[in-house]
Each structure stands twice: as structure tokens, then as C-alpha cells.
Amino acid sequence: MNMNSLLDISRSGLNGFQRKMDTIGNNIANVNTTGFKARDLNFEELLNNQTTTNEVGLSKQARKTGINMGVGTQQANINLQQGALADAPADTDLAIQGSGFFGVRVGNQLLLTRDGSFKRDATGNLVTENGATVAMTKNLPTNKWPNGKLQIAQDGKVSIINNQDKVIQVGRINLYNVTKPTQLSAVGQNLYTTDATNIQQTAAGGANGLILQNKLENSTVSLANEMTDMMITQRAYALNTRVAQASDTMLNITNQFND
């Protein structure tokens, strides 16, 4: 192994811990974001570089030894555990108790979210805070929904209670499950995307999850855990920096001998 290899190992560590810090920073920034799912970055060992007797003095009893070429990072995993539920004032505030996601449409694309802080736009559509339309089956176009109190049942049925206390079902909010959660990718604004073959539309209720009106799901970020991880990561980053500095110093000494 030469000195350049030591620098490469230190560089891979610095890059990996920088990505870890970015992930932690993103989690902390979203500790109060409705329906946010914490991310966790995993490390993996890179290929081993087998040493030879010319590089290291090995006894006859020594087995094959090697020094790995550093660390790599995988895509940040999304923690899909259930967040705590909190009371919310608006009738359009919804939370999912159990598995599943709300579907929202941005153009022709179906995206997924756990953030149920919805509202009705000027045309009566149920939309996210950023204006994406909530995917639902409609019995009536939203511009023909009667005036009255919005009622959303645990199975997703959307009804209007008019002034005569008559209940008129106008549609249904369906939930979406993913068969391979590891293939979910965050696209910003608390939305996720995945391959269409990975999405299954299901009716709310029972094992598929319940839709709760006047509730919102809190973030799954634990601030105490994130602060602990941040201190450990900062320490590891500093140690990698010292290794890189020591390697650079030894290279300078070697170059002076060559001169």
C-alpha cells in the first residue's frame, strides 16, 4: 500500500461522514414537519486491497491480509415507523394510522406523502399546502359538491353534511402501499416517488390503515438521537482529517528524501 492509498481512504471517510452530517442536518431541520420520515445513512466497506510480503512483513502462519479501500455510503433509508398523532383544527387535516400513503398528483405523476395537512382550493379540490391535488375517487365533481360540513370517515369516504343534516357522499380517498419501501425516493416538499409497479392502491380501513380526520402525524425525528449522532459523526470526521494530515506530512518527508 502506498501513501496515495491512505489519502484515498481518508477522503472516502470524509465524504461519507459529510453525507452523514447532511442527512442529520436535514432530519433536524424537519423535526416539526408534519408527516416527515427521518432518514438514516448506512455505511459499507469498500473492496479490500490485499497486501503482499513486499509491503508488510508477514509470518508464515499469517493468513491473507488486506486493507480495505475506505467506506462508501448507501442511499439514505427512510424510517417508515408510525409518528405520534396530534389533534388538528381543520376538517381537511388528515392522518394515517397504520401503513400506507396519501396519493397526490403533480401533473401526470402520482407521488406519495404522509403529510395530511390538506386544504380546499378555489375550485374545491382537496390539495396539499403546495397545491398538489390529492388523488381520490369522486362521485361528484368538486365544483358540484354541496355546501356544508366536510366529513371524512376512517375508510376514506368523503361526505358533505348539508344544512338539513343530510349526508351526501361525494367521493373517497384511497391509500397507496409500496411493496418495496427501500425503493422510495424523496423528491422534496415531503413527497416520495417510486416506480409505478411498486405502488398498490388500497382502500383505507383495517390492516391497510385508517384515515383520521382532525388529526396530523408528527415527524419521526428524535432530536436527542440526532444530536448524539451529530457529535459522533463530527468526531469521526475530525479523526479522518487528522489521518489525512498525517499522511500528507509523511508524503512531504518522503519527497524531501527523494530530493
BAFI-3210 file (N, C-alpha, C; in Angstrom, 3 decimals, decimal comma, padded with zeros to 6 digits):
// residues 259
n [1|2|3|4|5|6|7|8|9|10|11|12|13|14|15|16|17|18|19|20|21|22|23|24|25|26|27|28|29|30|31|32|33|34|35|36|37|38|39|40|41|42|43|44|45|46|47|48|49|50|51|52|53|54|55|56|57|58|59|60|61|62|63|64|65|66|67|68|69|70|71|72|73|74|75|76|77|78|79|80|81|82|83|84|85|86|87|88|89|90|91|92|93|94|95|96|97|98|99|100|101|102|103|104|105|106|107|108|109|110|111|112|113|114|115|116|117|118|119|120|121|122|123|124|125|126|127|128|129|130|131|132|133|134|135|136|137|138|139|140|141|142|143|144|145|146|147|148|149|150|151|152|153|154|155|156|157|158|159|160|161|162|163|164|165|166|167|168|169|170|171|172|173|174|175|176|177|178|179|180|181|182|183|184|185|186|187|188|189|190|191|192|193|194|195|196|197|198|199|200|201|202|203|204|205|206|207|208|209|210|211|212|213|214|215|216|217|218|219|220|221|222|223|224|225|226|227|228|229|230|231|232|233|234|235|236|237|238|239|240|241|242|243|244|245|246|247|248|249|250|251|252|253|254|255|256|257|258|259]
n.u [000,853|000,568|001,251|-000,608|-002,834|-003,570|-004,403|-006,602|-008,285|-008,795|-010,065|-012,412|-013,631|-014,046|-015,811|-017,971|-018,747|-019,408|-021,707|-023,271|-023,537|-024,995|-027,399|-028,219|-028,507|-030,642|-032,662|-032,892|-033,719|-036,282|-037,715|-040,120|-041,825|-044,820|-045,731|-043,215|-040,618|-037,893|-034,500|-031,849|-028,467|-026,490|-023,346|-020,882|-018,373|-015,622|-013,905|-011,353|-007,849|-005,445|-002,549|000,996|003,981|006,075|005,245|004,402|005,782|005,140|004,325|004,884|002,672|000,661|-002,503|-004,125|-004,051|-005,458|-006,110|-008,915|-010,325|-011,490|-014,592|-017,972|-021,139|-024,571|-027,812|-029,827|-031,822|-035,366|-037,159|-039,950|-041,637|-044,542|-045,604|-046,248|-049,627|-051,431|-053,902|-055,781|-057,022|-058,481|-061,008|-060,024|-057,615|-055,742|-054,727|-052,840|-053,349|-051,431|-050,145|-049,340|-049,879|-050,915|-052,014|-050,870|-051,223|-049,026|-049,024|-049,022|-047,996|-048,006|-047,472|-046,339|-047,255|-047,093|-048,011|-050,769|-051,843|-054,046|-055,993|-058,782|-058,894|-059,525|-061,290|-062,444|-061,095|-059,327|-056,244|-052,611|-050,397|-048,763|-050,234|-050,617|-052,800|-054,911|-055,148|-058,107|-061,193|-064,023|-067,430|-068,932|-068,114|-065,777|-066,585|-069,277|-069,916|-072,035|-072,805|-071,685|-070,757|-067,639|-067,024|-064,990|-064,569|-063,117|-062,562|-062,022|-064,129|-065,658|-067,830|-070,526|-072,235|-075,205|-077,234|-079,637|-078,976|-078,476|-076,618|-074,335|-072,548|-069,608|-067,257|-064,158|-061,211|-058,403|-055,835|-052,309|-050,054|-046,635|-044,717|-042,020|-040,396|-037,777|-037,233|-038,305|-038,012|-037,144|-038,481|-038,605|-040,585|-041,893|-042,680|-042,759|-041,359|-041,615|-041,173|-043,899|-044,809|-044,352|-046,294|-049,342|-052,761|-055,035|-057,973|-058,799|-058,830|-058,986|-056,307|-055,006|-054,669|-055,998|-057,846|-057,757|-059,703|-059,215|-056,768|-053,161|-050,049|-047,089|-043,574|-041,092|-038,631|-036,171|-034,964|-033,031|-031,631|-030,618|-028,899|-027,010|-025,968|-024,885|-022,747|-021,095|-020,533|-019,230|-016,924|-015,788|-015,340|-013,404|-011,281|-010,689|-009,776|-007,384|-005,927|-005,602|-004,031|-001,746|-000,870|-000,275|001,825|003,774|004,148|005,350|007,762|008,877|009,185|011,167|013,350|013,687|014,501]
n.v [-001,202|002,211|005,727|007,307|005,689|005,699|008,335|008,246|006,542|008,113|010,235|009,004|008,446|011,055|012,066|010,307|010,806|013,462|013,299|011,942|013,941|015,786|014,381|014,176|016,906|017,526|015,987|017,211|019,757|019,200|018,456|019,361|019,053|018,125|014,760|013,985|011,685|010,329|010,110|007,726|007,147|004,608|002,926|001,260|-001,230|-000,818|-002,477|-004,857|-004,282|-006,418|-007,160|-007,596|-009,580|-007,974|-005,494|-005,629|-007,153|-010,449|-013,251|-016,810|-018,123|-016,362|-015,401|-014,510|-011,082|-007,806|-004,394|-002,429|-000,299|001,952|003,607|003,412|004,961|004,199|004,747|006,961|005,498|005,448|006,056|004,447|004,201|004,571|007,836|009,997|010,973|014,004|016,362|018,366|021,432|021,853|020,561|019,403|018,413|015,541|012,283|009,257|006,256|003,641|001,661|002,807|005,461|008,787|009,658|012,010|014,227|015,567|017,257|014,757|012,874|010,531|010,974|010,214|010,702|011,284|013,417|014,981|017,543|019,062|021,198|023,006|024,158|027,018|025,950|023,939|021,545|019,064|019,723|019,777|021,701|022,890|022,941|020,591|018,166|016,054|012,607|010,969|009,099|010,298|010,875|013,013|015,896|018,261|020,922|020,728|019,936|020,028|022,752|022,710|020,821|019,205|015,775|013,101|009,740|006,910|004,954|006,383|007,508|010,352|012,812|015,212|017,139|018,662|021,650|020,582|018,408|016,258|013,590|013,476|011,491|012,218|011,307|009,377|008,896|007,180|004,931|004,288|001,662|000,546|-001,974|-002,411|-000,758|000,242|001,298|003,773|007,221|010,416|013,493|016,085|018,693|017,073|014,781|011,609|009,437|006,574|003,605|002,882|000,260|-000,453|000,508|000,118|000,564|000,880|000,371|002,394|001,377|-001,145|-003,464|-002,000|000,539|003,410|006,376|009,341|012,017|015,510|015,149|015,070|013,709|013,536|014,322|011,711|012,166|012,007|014,283|014,118|011,749|012,500|014,635|013,285|011,500|013,439|014,521|012,257|011,794|014,181|013,907|011,607|012,589|014,534|012,896|011,507|013,641|014,223|011,912|012,219|014,557|013,625|011,700|013,359|014,815|012,803|012,178|014,552|014,429|012,133|013,029|014,952|013,360|012,129|014,296]
n.w [000,000|-000,850|-000,037|-001,309|-001,355|001,327|001,567|-000,141|001,303|003,570|002,328|001,364|003,789|004,794|002,853|003,246|005,933|005,686|004,103|005,951|007,907|006,422|006,124|008,809|009,391|007,687|008,846|011,403|010,641|009,871|012,097|013,079|010,967|009,479|009,193|008,342|007,575|009,184|008,004|007,540|007,197|005,836|006,126|004,114|003,609|001,440|-001,328|-000,441|-000,375|-001,085|000,790|000,255|000,797|000,191|000,928|003,588|006,434|006,906|008,930|008,517|009,390|009,069|007,815|004,691|004,329|004,270|003,427|003,542|001,013|002,014|002,919|001,785|001,035|001,321|-000,227|001,645|004,093|004,606|007,466|008,216|010,377|012,519|013,208|016,041|016,738|016,484|017,621|015,306|013,912|011,473|009,258|007,033|007,730|007,938|009,053|008,810|010,370|010,804|008,075|004,713|002,274|001,396|-001,862|-004,229|-006,984|-009,280|-012,048|-014,450|-012,830|-010,186|-006,830|-003,484|-000,034|003,533|004,768|005,834|005,888|004,468|002,254|000,797|-002,516|-004,695|-006,544|-005,179|-004,955|-003,090|-001,784|-001,334|000,836|-000,999|-003,290|-004,770|-006,122|-004,246|-004,653|-005,391|-005,523|-007,128|-006,604|-007,327|-009,279|-007,929|-008,108|-007,934|-005,442|-002,632|-000,349|003,018|005,972|005,951|005,999|006,788|006,716|008,512|006,663|004,448|003,041|001,703|002,709|002,616|004,936|004,780|005,334|006,125|007,564|005,987|004,722|002,202|000,118|-001,532|-002,558|-002,319|-000,478|-001,307|-000,152|-000,608|-000,951|-000,786|-002,256|-002,060|000,119|000,277|-002,166|-002,311|-003,018|-001,914|-003,043|-002,336|-000,698|001,082|-000,281|-002,012|-004,469|-006,606|-008,598|-010,778|-010,727|-008,172|-006,575|-004,897|-005,012|-002,396|-000,387|002,375|005,829|008,344|008,107|006,187|007,091|008,777|008,077|009,743|010,704|011,459|012,620|012,713|011,644|013,471|012,951|012,613|013,635|016,118|018,207|020,233|019,563|017,068|017,708|019,238|017,285|015,604|017,101|017,322|014,617|013,889|015,437|014,284|011,717|012,267|013,132|010,763|009,269|010,631|010,053|007,296|007,292|008,618|006,777|004,619|005,700|005,992|003,311|002,425|003,844|002,669|000,033|000,436|001,074|-001,397|-002,925]
ca.u [000,000|001,339|000,671|-001,796|-003,965|-004,004|-005,159|-007,893|-009,116|-009,235|-011,021|-013,709|-014,232|-014,519|-017,015|-019,058|-019,224|-020,074|-023,063|-023,984|-023,887|-026,080|-028,619|-028,607|-028,994|-031,968|-033,599|-033,110|-034,493|-037,673|-038,213|-041,508|-042,548|-045,905|-045,615|-041,853|-039,992|-036,458|-033,590|-030,668|-027,466|-025,702|-022,017|-020,478|-016,928|-015,215|-013,107|-010,064|-006,614|-004,602|-001,152|001,986|005,135|006,968|004,722|004,303|006,412|004,138|004,843|004,412|001,356|-000,328|-003,436|-004,187|-004,496|-005,702|-006,631|-009,978|-010,051|-012,281|-016,006|-018,943|-022,439|-025,748|-028,897|-030,398|-033,062|-036,469|-037,763|-041,393|-042,422|-045,667|-045,361|-047,309|-050,748|-051,801|-055,158|-055,641|-058,296|-059,217|-061,650|-059,226|-056,388|-055,918|-053,566|-052,983|-052,942|-051,073|-049,316|-049,955|-049,575|-051,823|-051,518|-051,090|-050,851|-048,311|-049,106|-049,493|-047,238|-048,551|-046,476|-046,862|-046,927|-047,771|-048,420|-052,190|-052,300|-054,649|-056,959|-059,537|-058,510|-060,625|-062,254|-062,992|-060,269|-058,512|-054,861|-051,575|-050,002|-048,095|-051,163|-050,752|-054,150|-054,985|-055,762|-059,292|-062,289|-065,086|-068,792|-069,359|-067,025|-065,666|-067,336|-070,697|-070,131|-072,958|-072,255|-071,923|-069,596|-066,895|-066,857|-064,157|-064,628|-061,852|-062,327|-061,720|-065,316|-065,794|-069,241|-070,909|-073,471|-075,787|-077,972|-080,758|-078,349|-078,448|-075,244|-074,161|-071,200|-069,117|-066,050|-063,414|-059,749|-057,769|-054,451|-051,384|-048,974|-045,491|-044,279|-040,587|-040,166|-036,407|-037,156|-038,866|-037,049|-037,710|-038,351|-038,847|-041,943|-042,467|-043,261|-041,906|-041,657|-041,112|-041,660|-045,345|-045,067|-044,124|-047,405|-050,629|-053,864|-055,851|-058,996|-058,478|-059,605|-058,366|-054,854|-054,459|-054,522|-057,202|-057,719|-058,341|-059,973|-058,813|-055,517|-051,968|-048,964|-045,841|-042,331|-040,478|-037,273|-035,860|-033,925|-031,953|-030,819|-029,918|-027,796|-025,977|-025,333|-024,107|-021,486|-020,258|-020,101|-018,233|-015,683|-015,223|-014,842|-012,151|-010,240|-010,303|-008,981|-006,042|-005,243|-005,204|-002,934|-000,552|-000,422|000,324|003,127|004,714|004,475|006,306|009,060|009,365|009,629|012,424|014,402|013,911|015,258]
ca.v [000,000|003,450|006,838|007,786|004,860|006,205|009,565|007,861|006,016|009,263|011,006|008,303|008,656|012,445|012,184|009,564|011,499|014,689|012,908|011,640|015,223|016,365|013,649|014,589|018,281|017,500|015,472|018,224|020,854|018,770|017,840|019,782|018,938|017,144|013,544|013,748|010,441|010,517|009,343|007,177|006,793|003,426|002,829|-000,065|-001,376|-000,969|-003,673|-004,990|-004,280|-007,440|-006,778|-008,602|-009,650|-006,859|-004,300|-005,859|-008,388|-011,386|-014,554|-017,919|-018,547|-015,301|-015,604|-013,382|-009,842|-006,708|-003,145|-002,015|000,961|003,043|003,348|004,001|005,227|003,784|005,726|007,119|004,758|006,230|005,414|004,483|003,891|005,452|009,012|010,312|011,716|015,197|016,990|019,460|022,161|021,898|019,319|018,845|017,846|014,092|011,472|007,819|005,395|002,382|001,777|003,451|006,851|009,527|009,915|013,361|014,307|016,744|016,974|013,387|011,977|010,205|010,975|009,719|011,517|011,015|014,731|015,162|018,917|019,457|022,301|023,050|025,322|027,863|025,135|022,928|020,340|018,832|019,890|019,929|023,088|023,394|022,956|019,314|017,629|014,756|011,583|010,370|008,733|011,281|010,606|014,281|016,853|019,106|022,181|020,453|019,499|020,956|023,455|022,011|020,371|018,093|014,633|012,060|008,554|006,188|004,178|007,318|008,052|011,802|013,188|016,573|017,222|019,963|022,333|019,741|017,236|015,164|013,184|013,210|011,003|012,852|010,659|008,530|009,000|005,863|004,893|003,593|000,920|000,228|-003,344|-002,349|000,569|000,721|001,964|005,120|008,323|011,723|014,461|017,418|019,071|015,953|013,845|010,499|008,820|005,230|003,023|002,644|-001,145|-000,616|001,165|-000,584|001,357|000,089|001,101|002,591|000,554|-002,392|-003,608|-001,033|001,833|004,207|007,819|010,024|013,429|016,424|014,650|015,161|012,845|014,246|013,803|010,604|012,566|012,136|015,309|013,629|010,802|013,209|015,391|012,299|011,078|014,552|014,610|011,108|011,998|015,252|013,351|010,715|013,452|015,148|011,865|011,280|014,807|014,072|010,867|012,821|015,483|012,824|011,112|014,439|015,122|011,723|012,342|015,657|013,938|011,226|013,843|015,612|012,353|011,909|015,418]
ca.w [000,000|-000,872|000,705|-002,016|-000,932|002,628|001,317|-000,723|002,389|004,367|001,527|001,356|005,102|004,878|002,013|003,871|007,135|005,258|003,719|007,196|008,518|005,615|006,472|010,162|009,299|007,074|009,856|012,438|010,046|009,680|013,329|013,283|009,705|009,560|008,390|007,843|007,990|009,357|007,143|008,196|006,184|006,186|005,534|003,652|003,401|000,047|-001,604|000,227|-001,165|-000,472|000,981|-000,140|001,704|-000,115|001,587|005,026|006,877|007,401|009,353|007,697|009,883|008,826|006,711|003,758|004,969|003,332|003,963|002,633|000,325|002,579|003,147|000,875|001,652|000,569|-000,207|002,978|004,330|005,154|008,635|007,971|011,575|012,774|014,026|017,002|016,170|017,254|017,210|014,342|013,899|010,207|008,825|005,934|008,304|007,999|009,408|008,578|011,470|010,161|006,877|003,558|001,942|000,546|-003,213|-004,750|-008,396|-009,781|-013,481|-014,673|-011,956|-008,877|-005,770|-002,209|001,130|004,801|005,263|005,542|006,149|003,202|002,235|-000,457|-003,312|-005,176|-007,293|-004,288|-004,884|-001,905|-002,247|-000,314|001,090|-002,197|-004,412|-005,478|-005,931|-003,566|-005,502|-004,791|-006,414|-006,912|-007,051|-007,913|-009,472|-006,739|-008,265|-007,693|-004,069|-001,932|000,808|004,271|006,748|005,349|006,897|006,175|007,565|008,633|005,445|003,370|002,381|001,880|002,661|002,991|005,720|004,434|006,405|006,555|008,175|005,026|004,415|000,770|-000,164|-002,764|-003,058|-001,384|-000,512|-001,227|000,294|-001,506|-000,305|-001,636|-001,998|-001,736|000,704|000,060|-003,464|-002,217|-003,123|-001,558|-004,146|-001,793|-000,303|001,838|-001,244|-002,403|-005,757|-006,819|-009,841|-010,748|-010,394|-006,735|-005,881|-004,887|-004,462|-001,485|000,343|003,786|006,750|008,771|008,023|005,235|007,735|008,943|007,858|010,891|010,457|012,536|013,197|011,883|012,115|013,744|012,394|013,354|014,022|017,540|018,286|021,099|018,789|016,002|018,308|019,592|016,030|015,067|017,841|016,935|013,235|013,893|015,971|013,262|010,625|012,730|013,135|009,367|008,867|011,201|009,281|006,018|007,559|008,916|005,509|003,839|006,311|005,635|001,894|002,305|004,311|001,633|-001,101|000,794|000,914|-002,827|-003,436]
c.u [000,881|000,589|-000,578|-003,037|-004,488|-004,820|-006,536|-008,841|-009,657|-010,280|-012,383|-014,415|-014,797|-015,796|-018,213|-019,624|-019,834|-021,503|-023,903|-024,425|-025,020|-027,417|-029,131|-029,171|-030,390|-033,015|-033,922|-033,961|-035,967|-038,275|-039,672|-042,342|-043,575|-045,644|-044,229|-041,310|-038,480|-035,674|-032,408|-029,713|-026,640|-024,368|-021,754|-018,988|-016,632|-014,306|-011,785|-008,922|-005,657|-003,151|-000,243|003,149|006,134|006,545|004,740|004,984|005,393|004,804|004,277|003,020|000,258|-001,224|-003,396|-004,743|-004,682|-006,223|-007,702|-009,721|-010,915|-013,725|-016,841|-020,250|-023,548|-026,770|-029,518|-031,722|-034,110|-037,118|-039,282|-042,220|-043,515|-045,247|-046,518|-048,378|-051,132|-053,114|-054,876|-057,000|-059,133|-059,818|-060,887|-057,880|-056,613|-054,604|-053,870|-052,492|-052,704|-050,219|-050,058|-049,572|-050,791|-051,180|-051,813|-050,579|-050,216|-048,180|-049,706|-048,836|-047,937|-047,409|-047,148|-046,438|-047,650|-048,279|-049,867|-052,716|-052,843|-055,547|-057,729|-059,165|-059,751|-061,678|-062,837|-062,183|-059,529|-057,054|-053,917|-051,276|-049,361|-048,958|-051,283|-052,104|-054,104|-055,725|-056,934|-060,290|-063,474|-066,428|-069,384|-068,129|-066,984|-066,437|-068,840|-070,958|-071,061|-072,229|-072,589|-070,631|-068,962|-066,699|-066,086|-064,081|-063,273|-061,540|-062,121|-062,915|-065,483|-067,262|-069,406|-072,214|-074,056|-076,611|-079,162|-080,260|-078,383|-076,992|-075,162|-072,724|-070,743|-067,864|-065,381|-061,920|-059,177|-056,346|-053,618|-050,295|-047,841|-044,985|-042,799|-040,262|-038,770|-036,254|-037,819|-037,759|-037,756|-037,450|-038,602|-040,316|-042,678|-043,153|-042,240|-042,329|-041,078|-041,658|-043,146|-045,679|-044,904|-045,280|-048,676|-051,680|-054,735|-056,917|-058,583|-059,364|-058,874|-056,854|-054,218|-054,245|-055,842|-056,886|-058,473|-058,478|-059,617|-057,611|-054,386|-050,882|-047,695|-044,665|-041,813|-039,049|-037,184|-034,690|-032,746|-031,030|-030,008|-028,731|-026,660|-025,229|-024,450|-022,755|-020,539|-019,700|-019,049|-016,889|-015,003|-014,653|-013,501|-011,005|-009,761|-009,457|-007,558|-005,250|-004,751|-004,029|-001,638|000,010|000,270|001,699|004,162|005,092|005,494|007,695|009,686|009,895|010,952|013,590|014,735|014,704|016,730]
c.v [001,242|004,566|007,385|006,989|005,317|007,482|009,252|007,325|007,159|010,080|010,336|008,466|010,056|012,638|011,497|010,290|012,855|014,404|012,578|012,931|015,896|015,706|014,063|016,003|018,358|016,998|016,545|019,371|020,504|018,135|018,204|019,717|017,818|015,958|013,232|012,453|010,624|009,624|008,845|006,688|005,619|003,433|001,400|-000,072|-001,550|-002,189|-003,657|-004,943|-005,248|-006,970|-007,923|-008,569|-008,534|-005,582|-004,428|-007,173|-009,305|-012,681|-015,643|-018,381|-017,524|-015,666|-014,404|-012,154|-008,771|-005,502|-002,663|-000,609|002,115|002,626|004,018|004,223|004,763|004,906|005,767|006,360|005,664|005,443|005,541|004,128|004,942|006,623|009,243|011,173|012,864|015,749|018,165|020,133|022,006|020,538|018,646|018,320|016,359|013,416|010,014|007,092|004,006|002,637|002,541|004,908|007,477|009,652|011,348|013,404|015,651|016,550|015,597|012,382|011,784|010,138|010,571|010,640|010,978|012,313|014,993|016,545|019,510|020,685|022,206|024,320|026,057|027,073|024,009|021,659|020,267|018,821|019,950|021,413|023,716|023,292|021,681|018,682|016,249|013,769|010,947|009,998|009,643|010,771|011,828|015,131|017,827|020,408|021,988|019,911|020,494|021,662|022,663|021,589|019,149|016,993|013,544|010,893|007,847|005,326|005,070|007,917|009,532|012,172|014,653|016,488|018,605|020,521|021,527|018,428|016,016|014,870|012,776|012,759|011,522|012,189|009,808|008,743|007,601|006,012|004,095|002,928|000,696|-001,155|-003,389|-000,958|001,126|001,446|003,334|006,160|009,630|012,707|015,884|017,649|017,919|014,929|012,778|009,997|007,410|004,736|002,677|001,203|-001,413|-000,059|000,332|000,325|000,448|000,978|001,224|001,716|-000,722|-002,362|-002,592|000,350|002,589|005,672|008,524|011,509|014,265|015,890|014,897|014,282|013,666|013,586|012,647|010,925|012,651|013,106|014,849|012,675|011,515|014,009|014,462|011,836|012,182|014,669|013,474|011,313|013,094|014,748|012,452|011,510|014,067|014,140|011,564|012,429|014,687|012,996|011,435|013,776|014,729|012,195|012,157|014,806|014,071|011,793|013,450|015,221|013,025|011,995|014,536|014,645|012,129|013,062|015,310]
c.w [000,000|-000,157|000,024|-001,619|000,424|002,468|000,734|000,349|003,235|003,616|001,506|002,690|005,249|004,064|002,664|005,080|006,798|004,826|004,956|007,884|007,748|005,955|007,846|010,132|008,697|008,058|010,896|011,898|009,914|010,922|013,583|012,002|009,773|008,638|007,887|008,421|008,027|008,404|007,964|007,118|006,672|005,447|005,095|003,376|001,919|-000,107|-000,843|-000,773|-000,490|-000,383|000,554|000,844|001,411|000,605|003,107|005,363|007,524|007,828|008,450|008,115|009,562|007,656|005,774|004,476|003,909|004,062|003,003|002,122|000,825|002,794|002,062|001,616|000,723|000,579|001,179|003,083|004,955|006,278|008,546|009,195|011,779|013,646|014,982|016,339|017,098|016,723|016,283|014,160|012,635|009,865|007,688|006,421|008,540|008,396|009,108|009,821|010,897|008,931|005,788|003,434|001,276|-000,833|-003,618|-006,184|-008,699|-011,286|-013,674|-013,733|-010,624|-007,873|-004,461|-001,070|002,358|005,418|004,855|005,860|004,851|003,389|000,928|-001,210|-003,837|-005,937|-006,447|-004,165|-003,555|-002,352|-001,052|-000,123|-000,137|-003,449|-005,204|-005,128|-005,278|-004,467|-004,766|-005,868|-006,104|-007,436|-007,742|-008,180|-008,302|-006,877|-008,089|-006,289|-003,380|-000,789|002,072|004,924|006,091|006,389|006,170|007,147|007,580|007,417|004,226|002,670|002,737|001,695|003,040|003,775|005,481|005,598|006,924|007,202|007,264|004,658|002,950|000,532|-001,525|-003,322|-002,004|-001,590|-000,342|-000,686|-000,697|-000,668|-001,298|-001,254|-001,608|-001,196|000,451|-001,273|-003,470|-002,293|-002,791|-002,695|-003,665|-001,493|000,384|000,946|-001,607|-003,775|-005,774|-008,146|-009,713|-010,374|-008,902|-005,900|-006,013|-004,272|-003,604|-000,856|001,796|004,649|007,096|008,667|007,072|005,849|007,764|008,666|008,992|010,592|011,695|013,320|012,206|012,499|012,309|013,035|013,241|013,788|015,543|017,668|019,145|020,342|017,721|016,550|018,714|018,354|015,454|015,773|017,467|015,532|013,141|014,399|014,939|012,098|011,015|012,728|011,717|008,845|009,382|010,470|007,955|006,208|007,842|007,650|004,643|004,383|005,941|004,159|001,687|002,741|003,268|000,431|-000,818|000,677|-000,549|-003,456|-003,079]
res [m|n|m|n|s|l|l|d|i|s|r|s|g|l|n|g|f|q|r|k|m|d|t|i|g|n|n|i|a|n|v|n|t|t|g|f|k|a|r|d|l|n|f|e|e|l|l|n|n|q|t|t|t|n|e|v|g|l|s|k|q|a|r|k|t|g|i|n|m|g|v|g|t|q|q|a|n|i|n|l|q|q|g|a|l|a|d|a|p|a|d|t|d|l|a|i|q|g|s|g|f|f|g|v|r|v|g|n|q|l|l|l|t|r|d|g|s|f|k|r|d|a|t|g|n|l|v|t|e|n|g|a|t|v|a|m|t|k|n|l|p|t|n|k|w|p|n|g|k|l|q|i|a|q|d|g|k|v|s|i|i|n|n|q|d|k|v|i|q|v|g|r|i|n|l|y|n|v|t|k|p|t|q|l|s|a|v|g|q|n|l|y|t|t|d|a|t|n|i|q|q|t|a|a|g|g|a|n|g|l|i|l|q|n|k|l|e|n|s|t|v|s|l|a|n|e|m|t|d|m|m|i|t|q|r|a|y|a|l|n|t|r|v|a|q|a|s|d|t|m|l|n|i|t|n|q|f|n|d]
***
